[in-house]
């Protein structure tokens, strides 16, 4: 037994667990729920106003450093946020998606919900502008609405929730998908 106790102690982690992409997914859920300002406009303080028991440093880690909140806090936060969404959503699925991301847990965001999200639409606009500028695609050569909807669809497939999720390697696939040679 002492051997197992020593091994357990050696393998135990002191720091809060992290989950790659957790902060982006959590911010997306806050965006979709629309109950706190954007990250740049005071989201941390807005969240603390909703639950004053949380400390600013903790909330910043959740929103910016991919640090998972304690399970009870995460579960309560997800239940609250999912209750704000218009459509019937499964809070447990959202919780699993926030922790593990896709492809482990498929995104609970449907395309219609994703397209309605103003933050995502602003990111799509920036991606759209970057692609057309990079490849010199003239405005008269495409149907802007169709290309924009394709951009949103590809963002959803590539799990792009924040502008920083869009990498230089995404330019070519976005160009080919948004502006297929017909």
Helices and strands as residue ranges (DSSP letters): H 2-11, H 22-33, G 39-41, H 43-50, H 56-64, H 71-84, H 91-100, H 111-116, H 118-135, G 139-141, H 144-157, G 163-165, H 170-178
